[in-house]
Structure formats: C-alpha cells, structure tokens
Amino acid sequence: MTDKPVRVRFAPSPTGDPHIGNVRTVVFNWLFARKMGGQFILRIEDTDRTRYRPESVTVIMDGLRWLGLDWDEGPGVEELQRLGVENAEEYAVGGPYGPYVQSERVELYRQVAEELIERGWAYRCNCTPERLERVREMQRARKLPVMYDRHCRNLPSGAISPDEPHVIRLKVPLEGRTVVHDVIKGDVVFENAGIDDQILLKSDGFPTYHLAVVVDDHYMKITHIARGDDWISSTPKRILIYRAMGWEVPTYCHVPLVKGPDGKKLSKRHGATSITEFRNQGYLPEALFNFLALLGWAPGGGEEQEIFSREELIERFDLFRVNRAPAAFSYDKLEWMNGVYIRQLAADDLAERLVPFLAAGLGIEESELRRRKELRELIPLVRERLKTLADIVALADFFFLEEISYDPQLLIAKKMTAADCAAALDRAIEILESLPDFSEETLETALRGLASDLGLKAGQLFGIIRVAVTGKRVAPPLFGTLRILGRERVLSRLARAREALRRLAEQDG
C-alpha cells in the first residue's frame, strides 16, 4: 500500500461497446477509489485510429453513468467536442492533469520517445513491413518465438534519419529478468531475452498503447492499476519504460478473467456481453453493479450475503482480496439477483422503469402509457413474476392493446369440447354482467360458484377465461387482471372468445 492518495483510472479505447468483463474491472477500480477516498479517472485512449469510433465515446460514458460509476476527472467540454460527442457539457468533468484524451497528448509521447533514445533505452527502426513478414515466416518455420529480430538495434548513431519514415522501438535488455510485483498474483518473473523490442512510436508519429499508457499513468499520478490478467505479459515492457525514465512504478493488480458458465472465455455465444445489451434486456443497474462487484470478490469471513447496497459494497470492498481463480459469469444468478432488486423497487419507480420497454414492445408512445391507469395498477400483479424489465411485454401486453390475438384452440380446457367451453363462457358473461361491482373478492366468489354449478374444476373455467381476456395460458393472477381490465373490456373479450369457440364447435360437428 502507498501513503499517497489513491488514484485509479478507466482508460477505454472507443472501438465499440465495453465488454462486461472489462466493466467488472472498472467496478473494482471505482469501489477501491471510493473505499480509499481516492480519485477515479476516465481517460479516452483514441490513438488506434484505424478502429476508432466516435460514437463509442458516448456509449462508454452513458454506460458508466447508467451503472452509477461517476468519474472525478475526465475529458472537458472542448476535448469531448473535438471527439464528436454531442451534448458534451453533460459529460464534461475536466481536471488538473489533462488533457484526458490521448490524441491530444501526442507531442508529449514523442518527447518521451526521443528521451528514451537519448537515454539508450530506445532506437529507430526503418524495417519495411515486407522484411518484418519475412522474418516472422522464418521464425514460424523454425518454430522460434515470433518477435522482432533487432536488425536495427545496433546500427550506428545517425544511420536512420529522424526525417525518414521509421518507428521507435524499446531497447529491452538482452539479459536478466524483469519482475512484476502484483498484489494478487505475487511476483511474476519474465526473462528479458523473451521480451520483444516493442514499437513505442509508430511511423505516423502516434504512440502505441504501451508507450502512451505509461506516460499517461505517470503524468496523471496513477497509483494503482487494476486490470485483467490477460494483460500481464505486457507489464514487463511497461516496467522497463518506468525504469528507463526513472519513474515510480504503480501498484499492479491483475484480476482473473471472467469466463462463461462453461469455463470458456465469456463471449456472445453465452449471451449479452456489453452494458448496452444488459440494459436493453431489462437488467437494473443496481443489480448488475451488485453482481459484478461479487464476480471474483467476496466479503469473506464465511458471510453468505449476496444483496448489498452500494454503500455496503464501498465499505467492505478490498481490492487486495480479489480471488486468484477466474470468475464464472452466471446468467441465472444475475437473473435471480435482478428479480430481487425489481421486487425491492417502489411501485411508482418500477412502473416508470417499465415504460420504455412497454413502449418499444407495443409501439405505444411513452407519454400515453404514463396516462394509462393500468400501468400503476398492474404492478402488484406482475412484480413477483418479473425477472427482467423486458419481461413485462410478454406478461402484460394485453392490458394496453385494444384487440388481442391468439389461437382459438387455446380456449379449449382439458376434458372439454369447444361447445362445452362456449357454454361455460355464456354463463360467465351472464354472471359478470350482473355483478354489483368488479372487485377481486366479488369476482372470485362469483366465478368459483359458477365453476361449482357447472360441475367444473375451478382451473378449467379459469383457464378458459384467462385465455379469453389475455390471449395467454400463463398470465398475472386472474381476478386482479379482470379488475384492472374492467367490466366492459372483459365482457367484450369473453363474447369474442365465445364466438370463436362456437365456430370451432360447428367445424367439429
């Protein structure tokens, strides 16, 4: 541990939606910063110009905010505007160590690369892509490690002009070892002879990730670097740059990767893999945050609690007690946890969160849905059945549709004919027309009595009525559904179902 104020960062490359495994590491960084009273920094690494997607910057920031991961320092208004971000004012934070966008720090990277040459830790290389490919082919043929053959490493000073096309490479020591001191994995030793002379500055003057990240972390005073352990092989190169420049090395925390339920790398074949996908599928940010925080970390002490408030997670989180073994992403567990969080929401809050999903699924304007009395009234009926917010469409669409469609065969109950079911609906319509009110108690008493009078099991009669008014065999509790739909709509749908059954009976006859 360091006595310096904790400063951690999330430095995404805007090339697409952030993978949920990376977001889990962001959650760890954020919790650690909040636990230690430190700073969480957002830095945009946009130097990979071939894959850069301007729209991804907004996607990344929206995803962080949706999860409640606020940042203390990050790109300012002008930086975001130059990145093409609309409504930059909404996302701008700024800070004392900017700019927080790599493409705006290029001159600094060039200066450091030149200084590394002066210090004897880097050199110019003008090998052509064709030559490099021939070298790689030869190495593969001889089953040798594929790496640069250091052809330009020992050329006389001035042999390659700074003005001609070239790259700058790290001059890795040919002997000895580089040790990565990692608080999770312990000391990891790398033989220098097996470390490539990595390119630091490309021929277009832009840095590679390995140079830019070290320079940025140093000048932004980053104290701890928590990232996936698939990056550990690149860490010795970074340590060598720190050593070459005489800079202090941050504390490294390489956290195990997140794997799918089958033990393989988490990918699309397992399901959703980005924040946007989880959001669109109806997961609550509170639930996803809780789930990710426990993905590879636990409070310890034999505690079995799994539902934590954000404040509880901040209080208990310990970055240095992250498990060494890979974490398995269980969609079943996330779905369960999401259901727990849904049931904890106040009715008005849940109703509001359901609106976008109903609007998208039914093609109804959100403003219209908010005016419908059914929205607020159906919450007690559906709350226990919702695993995600998106489930509401299939579960309760019939409340908001003027007409429902279904296969008339669904109306026929077990051990009954179409004619029998039509006759049962005939009696049900008579009973429901004459009820003094449409309360759940009155409806249940009347329909249970009718089932008894008809010599039917309650489930048979209720099943016919359920399909008739909802179009589904599985729907929210029947009597609450009838009450919310109201007498007029219920009678209209029962009459339509009765006619459908009569047509089926005629066909059977």
C-alpha positions in Angstrom: 0.0 0.0 0.0 1.1 3.6 -0.6 0.6 6.6 1.6 -0.2 8.7 -1.5 -3.9 9.5 -2.3 -5.3 6.6 -4.3 -5.7 7.4 -8.0 -7.1 4.8 -10.4 -8.3 5.0 -13.9 -10.5 3.5 -16.6 -8.9 4.1 -20.0 -11.1 2.6 -22.7 -10.4 2.6 -26.4 -13.6 3.8 -28.2 -13.7 1.0 -30.6 -17.1 -0.5 -29.6 -19.2 -1.2 -26.5 -17.1 -2.1 -23.5 -17.1 -5.8 -22.7 -18.8 -6.8 -19.4 -15.6 -8.5 -18.2 -13.8 -5.2 -18.6 -16.6 -3.4 -16.9 -16.3 -5.7 -13.9 -12.7 -4.5 -13.6 -14.0 -0.9 -13.8 -16.3 -1.6 -10.9 -13.4 -2.9 -8.9 -11.4 0.3 -9.6 -14.4 2.5 -8.7 -15.1 0.7 -5.5 -11.4 0.9 -4.5 -11.3 4.6 -5.2 -14.4 5.3 -3.2 -13.3 3.0 -0.3 -9.9 4.7 -0.1 -11.3 8.3 -0.5 -9.3 8.5 -3.7 -10.0 9.6 -7.3 -11.4 7.6 -10.2 -10.3 9.0 -13.6 -11.7 8.5 -17.1 -9.2 8.7 -19.9 -10.0 8.1 -23.6 -7.3 6.2 -25.4 -8.1 7.0 -29.1 -4.7 6.5 -30.7 -5.8 3.4 -32.5 -7.1 5.5 -35.4 -8.0 2.5 -37.6 -10.6 1.2 -35.2 -11.7 4.4 -33.5 -15.4 5.0 -33.5 -16.5 8.5 -32.3 -20.0 7.2 -31.2 -18.4 4.8 -28.8 -17.2 7.6 -26.6 -20.8 8.5 -25.8 -21.8 4.8 -25.4 -19.0 4.3 -22.9 -19.9 7.3 -20.8 -23.6 6.6 -20.9 -22.9 3.0 -19.7 -20.7 4.2 -16.8 -23.4 6.7 -15.7 -26.1 4.1 -16.0 -24.2 1.8 -13.7 -23.6 4.8 -11.3 -19.9 4.9 -11.9 -19.2 8.6 -11.8 -15.7 9.9 -12.5 -13.8 12.6 -10.7 -11.6 13.6 -13.6 -12.0 13.2 -17.3 -12.3 15.0 -20.6 -13.5 18.6 -20.6 -16.1 20.2 -22.9 -13.6 21.1 -25.7 -12.0 17.7 -25.6 -15.3 15.9 -26.0 -16.4 18.3 -28.7 -13.3 17.5 -30.7 -14.1 13.8 -30.2 -17.5 14.5 -31.8 -19.6 14.0 -28.7 -23.0 15.7 -28.8 -24.1 17.5 -25.6 -20.5 17.5 -24.4 -21.5 19.7 -21.5 -23.5 16.8 -19.9 -20.4 14.6 -19.7 -17.5 17.1 -19.2 -15.6 16.9 -16.0 -12.1 18.2 -16.6 -9.3 18.0 -14.1 -5.8 19.2 -13.2 -3.9 16.5 -15.2 -5.5 16.9 -18.7 -5.9 16.6 -21.5 -7.7 13.3 -20.8 -7.7 12.2 -24.5 -4.6 10.5 -25.8 -4.7 12.1 -29.3 -4.3 15.5 -27.6 -1.1 14.4 -25.9 0.8 13.1 -28.9 3.6 15.7 -28.6 4.3 14.5 -25.1 4.7 10.9 -26.2 7.1 12.0 -29.0 9.2 13.8 -26.4 9.4 10.8 -24.1 10.2 8.5 -27.1 13.1 10.8 -28.1 14.3 11.0 -24.5 14.3 7.2 -24.3 16.6 7.2 -27.4 18.9 9.7 -25.7 19.0 7.5 -22.5 19.9 4.4 -24.6 16.6 2.7 -23.9 15.1 3.0 -27.4 16.2 3.1 -31.1 14.9 4.0 -34.5 13.9 1.2 -36.9 13.1 1.6 -40.6 12.4 -2.1 -41.4 9.7 -2.4 -44.1 6.6 -4.4 -43.5 7.8 -6.9 -46.1 11.0 -7.5 -44.3 9.3 -8.0 -41.0 6.9 -10.5 -42.5 9.8 -12.5 -44.0 11.4 -12.6 -40.6 8.2 -13.8 -39.0 7.7 -16.5 -41.6 11.3 -17.8 -41.0 10.7 -17.8 -37.2 7.5 -19.7 -37.6 9.1 -22.2 -39.9 11.9 -22.8 -37.4 9.4 -22.9 -34.5 11.0 -19.9 -32.9 9.3 -17.2 -30.9 7.8 -14.7 -33.3 9.4 -11.3 -32.4 11.5 -8.5 -33.9 15.0 -9.8 -34.8 16.6 -6.5 -33.6 18.0 -5.8 -37.1 18.2 -2.0 -36.5 19.2 -2.2 -32.8 22.9 -1.8 -33.2 23.1 0.4 -36.2 25.5 3.4 -35.9 24.0 6.6 -34.4 22.5 8.6 -37.2 22.2 5.7 -39.6 18.5 6.3 -39.6 17.4 9.9 -40.1 14.7 11.3 -37.9 13.2 12.7 -41.1 12.8 9.4 -42.9 9.9 7.0 -42.2 10.6 4.9 -39.2 9.4 3.7 -35.8 10.9 3.9 -32.4 11.4 0.6 -30.5 12.0 -0.2 -26.9 15.6 -1.4 -26.3 14.9 -4.4 -24.0 17.9 -5.7 -22.0 19.2 -8.9 -23.6 20.0 -10.5 -20.2 18.5 -10.6 -16.8 14.9 -10.6 -15.6 12.1 -8.2 -15.1 9.8 -8.9 -12.1 6.2 -7.8 -11.9 5.2 -7.2 -8.3 1.5 -8.0 -8.3 -0.6 -7.8 -5.2 -2.9 -10.6 -6.3 -0.6 -12.9 -8.2 2.6 -12.2 -6.3 5.9 -11.8 -8.1 5.8 -12.8 -11.7 9.2 -13.2 -13.3 9.9 -12.6 -17.0 13.2 -13.4 -18.8 14.3 -10.3 -20.7 15.5 -12.4 -23.6 11.9 -13.4 -24.3 10.6 -9.8 -24.3 10.1 -8.2 -27.7 11.6 -4.8 -28.7 8.2 -3.4 -28.7 7.3 -0.4 -31.0 6.7 2.7 -28.9 6.1 5.3 -31.6 4.7 4.4 -35.0 5.8 5.9 -38.3 2.8 8.2 -38.3 4.0 9.8 -35.1 1.3 8.3 -32.9 2.3 6.2 -29.9 1.5 2.6 -29.4 -0.6 1.7 -26.4 2.4 0.5 -24.4 4.1 3.9 -24.5 1.0 6.1 -24.2 -0.4 4.3 -21.2 2.8 4.5 -19.2 3.3 8.2 -20.0 -0.3 9.0 -19.1 -0.3 7.0 -15.9 2.9 8.7 -14.8 1.7 12.3 -15.5 -1.7 11.6 -14.2 -0.2 10.3 -11.0 -2.0 6.9 -11.1 -1.1 4.9 -8.0 -2.8 1.6 -8.7 -3.5 -0.3 -11.9 -6.2 -2.9 -11.7 -6.8 -4.7 -15.0 -7.4 -8.2 -16.4 -4.6 -10.7 -16.0 -4.6 -11.3 -19.8 -2.5 -8.1 -19.9 0.2 -9.3 -17.6 2.5 -10.4 -20.4 2.8 -6.7 -21.5 3.5 -5.4 -18.0 7.3 -6.0 -18.0 7.6 -3.8 -21.1 5.9 -1.0 -19.1 8.0 -1.6 -16.1 11.1 -1.2 -18.3 9.8 2.1 -19.6 9.2 3.3 -16.0 12.7 2.2 -15.1 14.3 3.8 -18.1 12.6 7.2 -17.3 13.4 6.9 -13.6 9.7 7.0 -12.7 8.0 5.2 -9.8 6.1 2.1 -10.8 2.4 2.0 -9.8 1.0 -0.9 -7.8 -0.3 -3.6 -10.2 -3.4 -5.7 -9.5 -4.0 -8.2 -12.3 -7.5 -9.6 -11.7 -8.5 -13.0 -13.2 -10.7 -13.0 -16.3 -14.4 -13.5 -16.4 -15.4 -16.8 -18.0 -18.7 -18.2 -19.2 -20.7 -20.9 -17.4 -18.8 -23.5 -19.5 -15.4 -22.3 -18.2 -14.5 -20.8 -21.6 -13.9 -17.1 -22.3 -17.1 -15.1 -22.0 -18.4 -14.4 -25.5 -21.5 -13.7 -27.5 -22.4 -17.4 -27.5 -23.1 -17.2 -23.8 -25.4 -14.2 -24.1 -25.2 -10.5 -23.6 -21.6 -9.2 -23.2 -21.9 -5.4 -23.2 -23.5 -2.8 -20.8 -25.8 -1.7 -23.6 -27.1 -5.3 -24.2 -27.8 -5.9 -20.5 -29.5 -2.5 -20.3 -31.7 -3.3 -23.3 -32.6 -6.7 -21.9 -34.1 -5.1 -18.9 -31.5 -5.6 -16.1 -31.4 -3.0 -13.4 -28.2 -1.1 -13.0 -28.3 -1.7 -9.2 -28.5 -5.4 -9.8 -25.8 -5.5 -12.4 -23.5 -3.4 -10.2 -24.0 -5.7 -7.2 -23.5 -8.8 -9.4 -20.3 -7.5 -11.0 -18.9 -6.5 -7.6 -19.2 -10.1 -6.4 -17.8 -11.6 -9.6 -14.4 -12.7 -8.3 -14.6 -11.0 -4.9 -16.5 -11.7 -1.7 -16.6 -10.0 1.7 -15.1 -13.1 3.3 -15.4 -14.4 6.8 -17.9 -17.0 5.8 -20.5 -14.4 5.0 -23.2 -15.6 2.6 -25.0 -12.3 2.0 -25.3 -11.6 -1.7 -27.5 -8.5 -1.9 -25.6 -5.4 -1.0 -26.3 -1.7 -1.2 -23.8 0.5 -3.0 -22.7 1.9 0.4 -22.2 -1.5 1.8 -20.0 -2.6 -1.1 -17.9 0.5 -0.8 -17.4 -0.1 2.9 -16.4 -3.7 2.6 -14.6 -3.9 -0.7 -10.9 -4.9 -0.6 -9.0 -4.9 -4.0 -6.2 -7.0 -2.5 -8.6 -9.8 -1.6 -9.8 -10.5 -5.1 -9.8 -14.2 -5.9 -6.9 -15.6 -7.9 -9.2 -18.0 -9.8 -11.2 -17.0 -12.8 -14.8 -15.9 -12.1 -17.7 -17.6 -13.8 -20.4 -15.4 -15.2 -23.7 -17.0 -14.2 -26.6 -15.5 -16.2 -29.0 -17.5 -13.9 -27.6 -15.8 -10.8 -27.8 -12.4 -12.4 -31.4 -13.0 -13.4 -32.2 -14.1 -9.8 -30.5 -11.0 -8.4 -32.3 -8.8 -10.9 -35.6 -10.2 -9.7 -34.7 -9.5 -6.1 -34.0 -5.8 -7.0 -37.2 -5.5 -9.0 -39.2 -6.6 -6.0 -37.5 -4.0 -3.8 -38.5 -1.1 -6.0 -41.3 1.2 -5.0 -44.4 0.7 -7.2 -44.1 4.1 -8.9 -40.4 3.6 -9.6 -40.9 0.2 -11.1 -43.8 1.5 -13.2 -41.6 4.2 -14.6 -38.8 1.8 -15.4 -41.2 -0.4 -17.3 -42.5 2.3 -19.6 -39.6 2.3 -22.2 -39.9 -1.5 -22.6 -43.7 -1.4 -23.0 -43.4 1.5 -25.4 -40.8 -0.3 -27.6 -42.6 -3.6 -27.4 -46.1 -2.4 -28.1 -45.4 0.6 -30.3 -47.2 3.0 -27.9 -45.9 6.4 -27.0 -44.3 6.6 -23.5 -46.4 9.7 -22.7 -49.6 7.7 -23.5 -48.5 4.8 -21.4 -47.9 7.0 -18.4 -51.5 8.2 -18.6 -53.0 4.7 -18.6 -54.3 3.7 -15.2 -53.4 0.1 -15.9 -49.7 0.9 -15.6 -49.7 1.6 -11.9 -52.4 -0.9 -11.1 -50.7 -3.9 -12.6 -47.5 -3.6 -10.6 -48.7 -5.8 -7.7 -49.8 -8.5 -10.1 -46.5 -8.7 -12.1 -43.8 -7.7 -9.6 -43.1 -11.3 -8.4 -43.1 -12.7 -11.9 -40.6 -10.2 -13.5 -37.0 -11.4 -13.9 -36.1 -8.5 -16.2 -37.9 -5.3 -17.1 -38.3 -6.6 -20.7 -40.5 -9.5 -19.4 -43.3 -7.0 -19.0 -44.2 -7.0 -22.7 -44.9 -10.7 -22.9 -46.5 -10.8 -19.5 -48.8 -7.8 -19.7 -49.2 -6.5 -23.2 -52.9 -7.4 -23.2 -53.6 -4.6 -20.7 -52.7 -2.0 -23.3 -53.9 -3.5 -26.6 -57.4 -2.8 -27.9 -57.5 -6.2 -29.6 -55.6 -9.4 -28.7 -54.9 -12.3 -31.0 -54.4 -15.9 -30.1 -55.1 -19.5 -31.4 -58.7 -20.3 -30.5 -57.6 -23.8 -29.7 -56.1 -22.4 -26.5 -59.6 -21.7 -25.3 -60.4 -25.4 -25.0 -59.9 -26.7 -21.5 -58.8 -30.2 -20.7 -61.5 -32.9 -20.9 -63.9 -30.3 -22.5 -65.2 -29.7 -26.0 -65.4 -26.4 -27.8 -69.1 -26.5 -27.3 -68.7 -27.1 -23.6 -66.3 -24.1 -23.3 -68.6 -21.8 -25.3 -71.5 -22.7 -22.9 -69.3 -22.0 -19.9 -68.4 -18.6 -21.3 -72.1 -18.0 -21.9 -72.8 -18.4 -18.2 -69.7 -16.5 -17.2 -70.9 -13.5 -19.3 -74.3 -13.6 -17.6 -72.8 -13.7 -14.2 -70.2 -10.9 -14.8 -72.9 -8.6 -16.3 -75.0 -8.8 -13.2 -72.2 -8.3 -10.5 -72.8 -5.3 -8.3 -69.1 -4.4 -8.5 -65.9 -5.7 -10.2 -63.7 -6.1 -7.1 -61.4 -9.1 -6.9 -63.3 -10.5 -4.0 -66.6 -10.3 -5.8 -65.2 -11.8 -9.0 -63.6 -14.7 -7.2 -66.7 -15.6 -5.3 -68.9 -15.4 -8.4 -66.6 -17.4 -10.6 -65.8 -20.1 -8.1 -69.5 -20.5 -7.5 -70.1 -20.8 -11.3 -67.5 -23.5 -11.7 -69.2 -25.5 -8.9 -72.6 -25.0 -10.6 -71.2 -26.2 -13.9 -69.6 -29.2 -12.4 -66.1 -28.0 -13.5 -62.9 -27.7 -11.7 -62.0 -24.1 -11.0 -58.9 -24.5 -13.1 -60.9 -25.5 -16.1 -63.2 -22.4 -16.0 -60.5 -20.0 -15.0 -58.2 -21.3 -17.8 -60.9 -20.6 -20.5 -61.5 -17.1 -19.1 -57.8 -16.4 -18.8 -57.1 -17.1 -22.4 -60.2 -15.2 -23.5 -59.2 -12.0 -21.8 -55.3 -12.2 -22.0 -54.6 -14.4 -25.0 -52.3 -16.5 -22.8 -52.4 -19.6 -20.8 -49.9 -18.1 -18.3 -50.7 -14.6 -17.2 -50.9 -12.5 -14.0 -53.4 -13.5 -11.3 -56.8 -13.8 -12.9 -59.1 -11.8 -10.6 -56.7 -8.8 -10.4 -56.4 -8.9 -14.2 -60.2 -8.9 -14.6 -60.5 -5.9 -12.2 -57.9 -3.9 -14.0 -59.3 -4.6 -17.4 -62.7 -3.6 -16.2 -66.2 -5.0 -16.9 -66.6 -3.5 -20.4 -63.3 -4.9 -21.9 -63.7 -8.3 -20.1 -67.2 -8.8 -21.4 -66.2 -7.8 -24.9 -63.3 -10.2 -24.9 -65.3 -13.1 -23.4 -68.0 -12.6 -26.1 -65.4 -12.7 -28.9 -63.9 -15.9 -27.4 -67.4 -17.4 -27.2 -68.0 -16.8 -30.9 -64.6 -18.3 -31.7 -65.5 -21.4 -29.7 -68.9 -21.7 -31.4 -67.2 -21.7 -34.8 -64.8 -24.4 -33.7 -67.8 -26.4 -32.4 -69.5 -26.1 -35.8 -66.4 -27.3 -37.5 -66.2 -30.3 -35.1 -69.9 -31.1 -35.7 
